[in-house]
Amino acid sequence: MQARMLRMGQVPRHLEEGVSLAPGMEAILSRWAPRPGDILTVVDPEGTLYRARFLGPGQGVRPFTIVPTTLEPRQRRRLAQAIPDRERMLWVLQKAVELGVTDIQPVVSERSSATSGGPSHHQDKANTWVRVVRKAAIQCRRAILPELLPPTPLAGMADTLLPNEALLCMDVVGKRQPLFALAPALVNRPLTLLVGPEGGWSDQERKYIQSFGGIVVSVGSRVLRTETAGMAALAVLAAADGTFTPGEDL
C-alpha cells in the first residue's frame, strides 16, 4: 500500500499519555491537516493501533483506546471509477473512503462525464476531491489516508496493476460472476474494482478490459447507477474480510 499510517515514536506506557510522533511523520501529518482535538488512528513501534487525539503541531497525540488490527484491508483495494458528474463524484469519493479503499483512480472513459464538456469536465479535482477524501477518512477514523490518484484514461490502467492483482469489472453486459462468491478468495490479493460510466463501457473498452484479465462481476440482477455499483461491491468485499471495525464502536 502506498498510503502510510501515522507512527508514534514509542509504545505508550499507559492510555491517556501524551506521545510524540516518530521522526519523518510531518509529511504524512500534513496530508491529514488535523486540528487539535481531532481523533486519528496511529500505530506504535510494535504495530498496535490506537485511537488518539491530536494535541497540536509539535505536541504529538494522546492515545485513549486500542483498536483491532484488522482495521484496514490486508492488500491494495483500489476503486477505478469512471468520472461521473460533480455531485456524484464527490459522493463516490466520500463513500469509497468509508468502505475501505486504499486508493482511488478516477478514470476517463469514452462515455464518462469528464469527456462530455459538461460541468464535471471542470471539477476542481486538486482541491475539492482531496478535501472530501481527507474529511471522510477523519470522520470514519481510517488508519490510513487513501491515495487519490490523477485521472487517467482506461488504457493507462494496465501498467498500474500489481503481480497477482485481481481486476474486477462492474458491468451489465456479458457473463457475470457473483461477487459474494468470489470475495472470500480475494481478501489476501491486491485488487482493482473498475466501475464504468452512466452510459456503460463501450465495446472497445470491454475488449480492452478482457485483454488484461478483467473479471466481470455483479452484486445482483438490478441495474445500478454508477455511484451505487462500486459502493455495493466495496461493501461486499469489506464484509468478506472484516475490515469494518468489529465488536464495538470505536
C-alpha positions in Angstrom: 0.0 0.0 0.0 1.3 3.5 -0.8 -0.7 5.1 2.0 1.2 5.1 5.3 0.0 5.1 8.9 0.9 7.7 11.4 3.5 6.3 13.7 4.2 7.2 17.3 7.8 7.4 18.5 7.3 5.0 21.4 5.0 2.4 22.9 2.7 4.3 25.3 3.2 3.3 29.0 -0.5 3.8 29.5 -3.5 5.2 27.8 -4.2 9.0 28.0 -0.5 9.7 28.0 0.9 12.2 25.5 3.2 10.6 23.0 5.3 12.3 20.3 5.1 11.1 16.7 8.0 9.3 15.1 10.6 11.2 13.1 9.5 11.8 9.5 5.8 11.8 10.2 5.4 15.5 9.5 4.7 15.0 5.8 2.0 12.3 6.5 0.5 14.5 9.2 0.3 17.5 6.9 -1.8 15.5 4.4 -4.3 14.8 7.2 -4.4 18.5 8.1 -5.8 17.8 11.6 -6.9 20.3 14.1 -6.2 20.0 17.8 -8.7 17.6 19.3 -9.3 15.6 16.1 -9.3 11.8 16.6 -6.7 9.9 14.5 -5.7 6.3 14.3 -2.0 5.8 15.0 0.4 2.9 15.3 3.2 2.3 17.9 6.6 0.7 17.1 5.2 -2.8 17.9 2.4 -2.5 15.4 -0.5 -1.9 17.8 -3.2 0.5 16.6 -4.7 3.2 18.8 -7.3 5.9 18.6 -5.6 9.1 19.7 -6.4 12.8 20.0 -4.2 15.2 18.1 -2.7 17.6 20.6 -1.4 20.2 18.1 1.6 20.9 15.9 4.7 19.5 17.5 2.8 18.2 20.5 2.1 14.7 19.4 -1.0 12.7 20.2 -2.8 11.2 23.3 -3.9 7.6 22.6 -7.1 6.7 24.5 -8.0 3.2 23.3 -6.6 0.2 21.4 -8.3 -0.8 18.1 -8.4 -4.1 16.2 -5.5 -4.8 13.8 -8.0 -5.7 11.0 -9.0 -2.1 10.6 -7.6 -1.8 7.1 -7.5 -4.2 4.1 -4.6 -6.5 4.0 -3.8 -5.7 0.4 -4.3 -2.8 -2.0 -8.0 -2.2 -2.7 -8.3 0.3 -5.5 -11.5 1.8 -6.9 -11.1 2.8 -10.5 -14.2 5.0 -11.1 -15.2 6.4 -14.4 -15.8 10.1 -13.6 -19.5 11.0 -13.3 -20.9 14.5 -12.8 -19.6 16.6 -9.9 -22.0 15.7 -7.2 -21.9 12.0 -7.9 -18.2 12.0 -7.9 -18.0 13.7 -4.6 -20.4 11.1 -3.2 -18.3 8.3 -4.6 -15.1 9.6 -3.1 -16.7 10.0 0.4 -18.4 6.6 0.5 -15.5 4.7 -1.0 -13.2 6.0 1.7 -15.8 4.9 4.3 -16.0 1.5 2.8 -12.3 0.8 2.9 -10.5 1.7 -0.3 -6.8 2.2 -0.1 -6.7 4.4 -3.2 -9.0 5.9 -5.8 -8.2 6.1 -9.5 -10.5 8.4 -11.4 -10.9 7.1 -15.0 -11.7 9.0 -18.1 -13.8 6.6 -20.3 -15.4 7.2 -23.7 -18.8 7.9 -22.1 -17.7 9.4 -18.8 -18.9 12.9 -17.9 -15.3 14.1 -17.9 -15.3 13.9 -21.7 -18.7 15.4 -22.4 -17.8 19.0 -21.9 -20.3 19.4 -19.1 -19.8 20.9 -15.7 -17.8 17.8 -14.4 -15.1 18.4 -17.0 -14.2 21.4 -14.9 -14.3 19.8 -11.5 -11.9 21.2 -9.0 -10.0 18.0 -8.6 -6.9 19.3 -7.0 -8.7 20.9 -4.0 -12.3 19.6 -3.7 -11.6 15.9 -4.3 -8.6 15.9 -1.9 -10.6 17.7 0.8 -13.5 15.2 0.5 -11.2 12.2 0.8 -9.4 13.7 3.8 -12.6 14.6 5.6 -14.2 11.2 5.0 -11.0 9.5 6.3 -11.1 11.6 9.5 -14.8 11.1 10.0 -14.7 7.3 9.9 -11.3 7.2 11.6 -9.3 5.4 9.0 -5.8 4.2 9.9 -4.6 5.5 6.5 -5.4 8.4 4.3 -6.4 6.8 1.0 -4.4 7.9 -2.1 -6.2 10.0 -4.7 -4.5 9.4 -8.0 -4.6 11.7 -11.0 -7.3 11.0 -13.6 -6.2 8.6 -16.3 -7.6 7.1 -19.5 -8.8 3.5 -19.2 -5.9 2.5 -21.4 -3.4 3.6 -18.7 -4.8 1.2 -16.2 -2.9 -1.9 -17.3 0.5 -0.5 -16.4 -0.6 0.1 -12.8 -1.6 -3.5 -11.9 0.5 -5.4 -9.4 1.6 -9.0 -9.8 -1.3 -11.3 -8.8 -3.7 -8.4 -8.7 -7.4 -9.2 -9.3 -9.1 -6.9 -11.8 -12.8 -6.8 -11.2 -15.2 -5.0 -13.5 -18.7 -4.0 -12.8 -20.8 -4.4 -15.9 -24.3 -5.3 -17.0 -23.2 -7.0 -20.2 -21.8 -10.5 -20.7 -21.3 -13.4 -18.3 -21.0 -12.1 -14.8 -19.8 -13.8 -11.7 -21.4 -13.1 -8.3 -19.0 -11.1 -6.2 -20.2 -12.5 -2.9 -19.0 -15.9 -4.1 -15.6 -14.6 -5.2 -14.9 -12.2 -2.3 -13.5 -14.7 0.3 -10.7 -15.8 -2.1 -9.8 -12.1 -2.8 -9.0 -10.9 0.7 -5.3 -11.7 0.5 -4.8 -10.3 -3.0 -4.4 -6.8 -4.3 -7.4 -5.8 -6.4 -8.8 -3.1 -8.6 -12.5 -2.6 -8.9 -13.4 -1.0 -12.2 -16.8 0.9 -12.3 -18.0 2.3 -15.6 -19.8 5.5 -16.5 -23.6 6.1 -16.6 -23.7 5.0 -20.3 -21.7 1.9 -19.6 -18.4 0.7 -21.1 -18.1 0.8 -24.9 -17.5 -2.4 -26.8 -13.9 -1.4 -27.4 -13.4 -0.7 -23.7 -14.9 -4.1 -22.8 -12.4 -5.9 -25.1 -9.6 -3.9 -23.6 -10.6 -4.9 -20.0 -10.8 -8.5 -21.1 -7.4 -8.4 -22.7 -5.7 -7.9 -19.3 -7.7 -10.4 -17.4 -10.7 -8.4 -16.2 -13.3 -10.5 -14.3 -16.9 -9.2 -14.8 -18.7 -9.3 -11.5 -22.1 -8.3 -10.2 -23.9 -7.9 -6.9 -27.3 -8.9 -8.2 -29.6 -8.7 -11.1 -30.6 -5.0 -10.8 -29.0 -2.3 -13.0 -27.3 0.0 -10.6 -26.2 3.6 -11.1 -22.5 4.3 -11.4 -22.3 5.8 -8.0 -24.1 2.8 -6.4 -22.4 -0.1 -8.2 -19.0 0.4 -6.8 -20.2 1.1 -3.2 -22.3 -2.1 -3.3 -19.2 -4.1 -4.4 -16.9 -2.5 -1.8 -19.4 -3.3 0.9 -19.4 -7.0 -0.2 -15.6 -7.0 -0.1 -15.4 -5.3 3.3 -17.9 -7.7 4.8 -15.9 -10.7 3.4 -12.7 -9.8 5.2 -13.8 -8.0 8.3 -12.3 -4.6 7.6 -15.2 -2.9 9.3 -14.3 -2.3 13.0 -15.7 -5.4 14.7 -17.3 -5.7 18.1 -17.7 -2.2 19.4 -18.0 1.4 18.4 -14.5 3.0 18.5 
